[in-house]
């Protein structure tokens, strides 16, 4: 009964197309994480399919931060695809390493930049929802008062995932730490937003991210 209330009931109001789209996006998302664990370059083409679909899905459900991060994912997937292609001897698999001081400094910069930009987007969310038509009522609605806890988690997880995606493109082991934290947070947030399939996906992502961390850790130790 609890499973039905949390994961299935929200879909009673969805169209078959919306359910199918979310299922396809989640499936390719899990394929992308699997290929990432294997350090296989197919992480990027499968990931691009998932992220582009989620840009639409998350925009419809009002998760602007995650919508933006999926736009970023799509762009970074092309960047990561190029980097991995250049660093792969067999054009499929890559070597991994640990982040250095320079990587961490840039990661902190990306995290803070993301927090600021996504917070700004949510500040102007009433204007965005009103198709950028500025009225006195919209002006009075601007601010952070309209945000709920899921929106603030969205801001936070967007910053976490942005750093994780960048570290993954640079083939750094620590990228999995950011995915683990973000995935755990996203489970209740997606349930709250009525995206049951996606919340289940994040549960699977969390398990896979732990596996990915230990797999990349072992691989980096073999190289060193």
QUIDA-V146823 format. One line per field, one symbol per residue. phi: phi as a letter, one per 40 degrees, with the letter a starting at -180 (. if undefined). A space follows every 10 residues. Layout:
phi=???
//
This chain:
phi=.cccccbbdd cccccccccc cccccccccc cccdccdcfb ccdccccccc ccccdccccc cgcccccccc ccdccccccc dccccccccb gbbbcbaccb cccccccccc ccccdccccc ccdcddcccc fgccbcccdc cchbcccbcc cccccccdcc cccccccccc gbdcdccccc ccccccdccc cccgbccccc dcccdccccc cccccccccc cccc
//
